[in-house]
Every structure is written in C-alpha cells, then in structure tokens.
Amino acid sequence: MNEPQDTLEKPIPINPKGRSKSFNKLLSKSWKRSTSSSNASLSGTMSDHKKSNSSSHNYFEDSKASSPDTNSPLGSKFSKLRSLFGSEASLRSGSDEINIPKIKHISPLAPADDENFSHIPSTNFPKSPKNAHLEDHYHPYETAQNATYEKQHSSSSHSGQSSTTEKPPSSTSNLSSQFKSFLHVSNDNQNSIQSDELSNTTANNSSLLPSYKNVSSSSLNGIDENEELDEFNHASDKFHNGGDRAPPKKEVYTSSLKESSESSFVSPDDLQAFPSIVIGIENNEKQGVGSTDENSKFALRRATSEPENKLKTNIKSHQTSLDNGTQLGLHIQHPKGADVVEPKRSRRLRNKSFSNKFQDIRVSPQSFEKIRLLGQGDVGKVYLVKEKASNRLYALKILTKGEMIKRKKIKRILTEQEILASSNHPFIVTLYHSFQTEDYLYLCMEYCMGGEFFRALQTRKSKCISEGDARFYASEVTAALEYLHLLGFIYRDLKPENILLHKSGHIMLSDFDLSVQANDSGKVKTPMIITPPSSSSSGKRSRSNTMIDTKVFSDGFRTNSFVGTEEYIAPEVIRGNGHTAAVDWWTLGILIYEMLFGFTPFKGSNTNETFCNILKNEVTFPNNNDVSRNCKDLIKKLLCKNEQKRLGSKMGAADIKRHPFFKKVQWSFLRNQEPPLIPVLTENGYDFTKLSKNKKRQDATNNEDLDGENKKSSLEELEKIMFQERVENDDEISEDNPFHDFNSMSLMEKDNDSLIYGDNNSYGKISYTPNSNRSRSNSHRNFFKK
Ligand SMILES: Nc1ncnc2c1ncn2[C@@H]1O[C@H](COP(=O)(O)OP(=O)(O)OP(=O)(O)O)[C@@H](O)[C@H]1O
C-alpha cells in the first residue's frame, strides 16, 4: 500500500538566513532598526508597549496626537493605544509598506535594456554561483518560439495601466457582491455543464490539441510538444487579438446583485468559473485526528454562502441545475427558504462585503484550549487549539496589537481579514472566527494538518518532485490565484512556505498579509467570458475551454510597494516602477521551477546578486531530461521579465490554464484529483516546529536579557493572557481605535469539516505518505524516488 517511511529523507534544519522571508518584512525591520532605538520586548501585552512609547513615537512624529476621549467609557482603554501612535487616523491611512527608494541602491543591477539602467555594462553583473553550474539552455527551437510568442503577445498593447497609489483597504462590497453574484450563477450553471464537460472534455481536447496522452511520455516526443506549443502560440495570437471572443453584451454576466433577476443569465456554454459548490468524495465517517488510514478520502466541503434574498429570487431558475448537480453526486447546499432566521450582525459587520457569511462573534479566547505552537510570524503566533465545546481543532493566529502598531501592520491584518472572510474556496484557508481583545487580534482558521508545503518538499532527497506532481500543485495554486484575482486581490507572496497542506493533501493558500486590493475604485468591473478559438474545422466553440478574463478586476491598478520574498520577487517590483497582478504569475513560474529542481532560478549569494540575476539573467534549466519542453516553455513564459509580455498579463489565469502544460488538467475537478501525498500525524514523522525554531524569534521568549527558565515563564504568562482576555464586540470599538475595522465575527457554519481532537495524538510529528489512490500515470512513485 504505502511505501515505507524510510524512503523519506530527514529534512535538514532550515538555516534562518538561508530561506528568505517576505521581503517587505526584512525591509521594515532594517528600516526600523535605523530609525528606532526601541528596546521594548517585541511581543507582549499593551503594558509592555507602554515602555516603548518613546521609540514608537518616532514612527508617528508627523501625526498630530489626538486628545484622549475623556467622555468615552472606552477612553481610558484606548489611551494606551493613543500613547503609542498619536493620531489613529493617520495610522489607519498610513502606509505600512516601504517604498522603493529604500532599496534604490540595487538599481545599478538593473538590466541594460531598461532605460533607467542602460548605462550599466552587462558584464558588471555577477553571475550567480547557483546558475554557474547550470546548462545554458538556449535551445534554438525554443528561443525562436519564445521570440514568436512574445512578438505576438506584444502586439496587443496594454492600455489603461495608469499609475495609482495603493490605498488602505476599502469595502469590496461592489466588487464582491458582483463577483459573488457571478459566482453564484456560475456555480449553479457549473453543475449543469459538468456532466457535459465530463463527456466532452476528451473530445474537445482532442480537437484542440492533437495528442492527449501522459505527459511523461509526451515529454519524450519533442514533435508532439512542438506542435502543441505552435498551436498554443498561434491560438494565443487569435485569443489575445480578440479572435473568437464571445460577444460580451449577450452572454456576459454584467451586473451586481441589485439586478439579480435579469442579470443572472449566463450561458452555461460560457462558464468555467471555479465552482464554490464542492464536488468530492464524501467522507461520511468523521475521521478522528491521528487516523493514519491513508486510504481515507476527505471531501473538502465548503458551505456555499449566498444572501438569502438572492437565493430565494434565483431558486427557481437554478433548481434544475441544482438537481442535475445532485444527480451527479455533488454536495450542494439547498437553501432553506422561509425558515431562515437572520443571524445577528453588528452594524459594522452589516456594511462588510462578507456580511452574508458571518454573524456576531460566538466564541472568546476562553473557548479554546492550546495544544501546541504551530509557528510564529513577525507580530504573532499560530497555535493549534481545540474548541472546548466541540472538540474541533483549529489554527488560532494571535497577533499582538502593540506590536502591529509599532511595525505599522494594521493595514496588513485588515487586508488579511478581508481576504480570508471574503473567500470561499477549497484552496484558501477557511476563517471560522475572528475577534479582538484589549491587547490581541485573533484569527481562528482551519487547521492545515500537513503544515507547510515547503516542509513536504524538504522531506524529498533532492527537495524536488516530479513534473506530474508539480503540475498537480501548480494547477491548484493557479486556481487559488485566479479566485483571488477575481475578488480583486493580488497575492504577492507565493512561495512554498505559504502553501499549507490540508489533511486531504490538497493545498491551502495562507498568509495574506502582503496582499493588496487591486480594485479600490469602487467601480464594478465586468468579467469577460472568452471562448478561445477552436482549431476544429467546424469552428464550433468548446465549452470546456471557456475562460474568464481575470485581469479585468485589476486593470489599471499599479502599486509601488516593495513586497515579496527575495528569491520570488518579480523584476518590476525591484525596478520600482510599480507592479500589477502579473507579479503573481511570475511567482508561479518560480514556484514551479523550485518544485522541479529544488532551488529557485535566480538565487545569488546575497540579496543584491539575487536581484541582479532576477533583472538580468534569463532562466536556465539544469541538464535534466525529465522535464518536458511544455513545462520549460511555461516556466519561461511566466518568468518573462517584461510584465506586459508575461503569460497571464493579457487575460490573467485564463492565459495560464490554456498552456499545453496544463492540457490534461480538468479545472472544474481539481478537488477530485488525487494528491501526490497525504500528510499523516504520526510519532514516526518529523516535528517541523522544532526544525524551524530559529525562524523569526521576535518575541519576549527571545529577549536576550532573559535566561531559559525566565523565557519559558514569560511565554507562559503571555499565553495565559492570550487565552483569557475578554472579547470586545464590534460595537464596543470606537471609531478612533486603529483596530476599529477589524470585525469580531463567527462564520455561519453549515458544514464544519474541521478535524476532531483525539487525545491519543501529540500533534507534533507529521510524515507524508504516497497516495495509493493516485494513478500510476500521476507518477506518485516518482515523487518518492526523488
Ligand atoms: N491554518 C494553519 N494550519 C496549520 N499551520 C498554520 C496555519 N496557519 C499558519 N500555520 C503555521 O504557522 C506559521 C506562522 O504563520 P503566519 O501566518 O504567521 O505566517 P508567517 O509568514 O510565518 O508570518 P507573518 O505573519 O509574519 O507573515 C506558518 O508558517 C505555518 O507553519
């Protein structure tokens, strides 16, 4: 059944310096060091932060201190905060991101073709030692193809990319309601088209793409791949030049919720949105944690969330497709109609775009019992906890308010909450509760038992995986990014550390604190439904290949922040000319490369060298015949330094999904794919928390002034407070509180699939076992060979 554990490599402890952190965090830290002499402990209660008033003050010296609201019963409470940050208004609007001038020193490393850096001779660029041993991969055919493809791409110019400055997160209500409405329609229609897709996919694929076979074998057949790539490049040309675009007026969903009755029509032919109705293999028996039954399949069920009135209006029109879905064995939440009792929502929550999913807070810190520390970031810790009442396991992220104020991370957490709360996607971690106390913010999320995908990679001998397995993870990441882009968010921090593994082995994107909301104009944007040109002589449009232009949601948006993770950062971010959602497609290219080869393509011996390589070097591939031409072509197109020619820059995810590398992927059924490996909690596994103990120790437990015992008791003291403080309800938070926009709320749970606590497990050690249900063609064996 499973291959023995000893085929796994013991992961090497991560050198804290070896693996780069999200870059914005590095910059904030160095900037902070040069501007502040704070000696306050980096984590702790607000009283700790009182001590650091003088140093914190530096950050807000331009702000006018607001006088304490002596009339307010909450005045005294917030005086603690005020003493730290002066004007809360300036805090809320203040950018917490470091602008590019901070790193302008690297600009001489920019490529010679960039007009800003044309004076730098290219010979001055140090060669990455990593790249030095690599085969220079300039296959004449590929080079020619790339040239043709890029020429084709560049022919359709980018208009409307005006420069806008990044603004604090605003309500996404317009966009979100439109999108949710869109998704709602698409979900239902999705059901009706899925059966068609099932029967048509093979036919369509075979008509569009000449060969439909195992990629590992097709990789040996250069001719087939050349044809596919030719076809893709040719189709791209037609596609991007408006070739066979569906007429937008008639078939495109054009409206927000307000016009639900007339606007809910979308031709089933034209939809291939990612459905939020969950399809999957039902796991009727609830699995206890610690079950090591690798044959168990877990459905990734999500409650669909729709405003009740919308559901009622559309019940009739969608009943048929819902029924069709049921026949197909899909999990569909049938609306309860008249029985629905409106749950209580605070006034503030009612104004939020995600208010249909959440109700007033139902839990408090005391509702949870700490099991263990899962990890920690700059301003907080993530604990594995069990909810006392239900025995369910969750990951509870606890962030220290004072620390967030000092590090100007308030905007970050608001964005993170907004994204987690707005999302309803199988590959994005579910937020169950969020709340705040006097000193802390809490995000209670789905516990991703498999931990970081990065750790799973570390257990491979060569730290890499087979192409088939890389395709699996890349397709799930693409779907998650597509969804985020549709919501109007740019993720900006894709890397294996931020991809968590669900107990089922599917991915879960997490850590959205570097994300940005691209559509802050309040303008409702219209998703374009596009049908790519058919290669068949009949010219009949293929329904399974119909795509949505996700780029429309961030059109015209550019932001100048310097964010990302060193080895994953896109050239346009380094150049500082602003960047768009295309940065996410760059990072996807780096991720696929790292999955395949075990290292990133531009890593240098120091930050400057890495940036230089990113700006100057073309991606090269090790002499590795295991990787197909299609795969290399995809990576090259994603790692195109010119963001306007980069794959994904025209239609967003639709561009990527059409690439021949993904030709076998059935995008609507990603959740039904068998993951290459299943995480298992077992005493024979690895304790990754211990491995990463050097990572980001920023808190009181790392205070050099404390010895071992004192550190321990200091942490225990803090944890006591974290799990004891009283929840502050939304209405208790005054408007001048910097955390006013952080909602205390609970998900309206219809279907909670969280793990149940079992006390026979330490929850400390994880191993990854091959999925015996994954077919041979999915090459899980290769995964474990590596
Ligand atoms: N839902 C979850 N399930 C399981 N483990 C999690 C979950 N969320 C976070 N973790 C673990 O906690 C660690 C810290 O999470 P966090 O979101 O703070 O990310 P970070 O990037 O390390 O920190 P930062 O907040 O500074 O970005 C992660 O690296 C991960 O190992």
The ligand as an SDF file (V2000), in Angstrom:
LIG
                    3D

 31 33  0  0  0  0  0  0  0  0999 V2000
   -4.0850   27.2660    9.2380 N   0  0  0  0  0  0  0  0  0  0  0  0
   -2.9150   26.7750    9.6380 C   0  0  0  0  0  0  0  0  0  0  0  0
   -2.7700   25.4680    9.8510 N   0  0  0  0  0  0  0  0  0  0  0  0
   -1.5770   24.9450   10.2360 C   0  0  0  0  0  0  0  0  0  0  0  0
   -0.4760   25.6760   10.4240 N   0  0  0  0  0  0  0  0  0  0  0  0
   -0.5560   27.0060   10.2200 C   0  0  0  0  0  0  0  0  0  0  0  0
   -1.7710   27.6230    9.8220 C   0  0  0  0  0  0  0  0  0  0  0  0
   -1.5570   28.9550    9.6620 N   0  0  0  0  0  0  0  0  0  0  0  0
   -0.2720   29.1520    9.9630 C   0  0  0  0  0  0  0  0  0  0  0  0
    0.3430   27.9890   10.3080 N   0  0  0  0  0  0  0  0  0  0  0  0
    1.7470   27.8110   10.7050 C   0  0  0  0  0  0  0  0  0  0  0  0
    2.1590   28.9340   11.4660 O   0  0  0  0  0  0  0  0  0  0  0  0
    3.2730   29.5630   10.8380 C   0  0  0  0  0  0  0  0  0  0  0  0
    3.1710   31.0670   11.0160 C   0  0  0  0  0  0  0  0  0  0  0  0
    2.0690   31.5120   10.2970 O   0  0  0  0  0  0  0  0  0  0  0  0
    1.9050   33.0030    9.8030 P   0  0  0  0  0  0  0  0  0  0  0  0
    0.6300   33.1450    9.0710 O   0  0  0  0  0  0  0  0  0  0  0  0
    2.1230   33.9110   10.9500 O   0  0  0  0  0  0  0  0  0  0  0  0
    2.9800   33.1060    8.6810 O   0  0  0  0  0  0  0  0  0  0  0  0
    4.3980   33.7470    8.6110 P   0  0  0  0  0  0  0  0  0  0  0  0
    4.6610   34.0620    7.2000 O   0  0  0  0  0  0  0  0  0  0  0  0
    5.3970   32.8110    9.2230 O   0  0  0  0  0  0  0  0  0  0  0  0
    4.2940   35.0600    9.4630 O   0  0  0  0  0  0  0  0  0  0  0  0
    3.8050   36.5240    9.0830 P   0  0  0  0  0  0  0  0  0  0  0  0
    2.5170   36.7010    9.7930 O   0  0  0  0  0  0  0  0  0  0  0  0
    4.8780   37.3880    9.6260 O   0  0  0  0  0  0  0  0  0  0  0  0
    3.6710   36.5910    7.6180 O   0  0  0  0  0  0  0  0  0  0  0  0
    3.2320   29.1120    9.3980 C   0  0  0  0  0  0  0  0  0  0  0  0
    4.4880   29.0940    8.8560 O   0  0  0  0  0  0  0  0  0  0  0  0
    2.6190   27.7360    9.4780 C   0  0  0  0  0  0  0  0  0  0  0  0
    3.6150   26.7690    9.6860 O   0  0  0  0  0  0  0  0  0  0  0  0
  1  2  1  0
  2  3  1  0
  2  7  2  0
  3  4  2  0
  4  5  1  0
  5  6  2  0
  6  7  1  0
  6 10  1  0
  7  8  1  0
  8  9  2  0
  9 10  1  0
 10 11  1  0
 11 12  1  0
 11 30  1  0
 12 13  1  0
 13 14  1  0
 13 28  1  0
 14 15  1  0
 15 16  1  0
 16 17  2  0
 16 18  1  0
 16 19  1  0
 19 20  1  0
 20 21  2  0
 20 22  1  0
 20 23  1  0
 23 24  1  0
 24 25  2  0
 24 26  1  0
 24 27  1  0
 28 29  1  0
 28 30  1  0
 30 31  1  0
M  END
$$$$
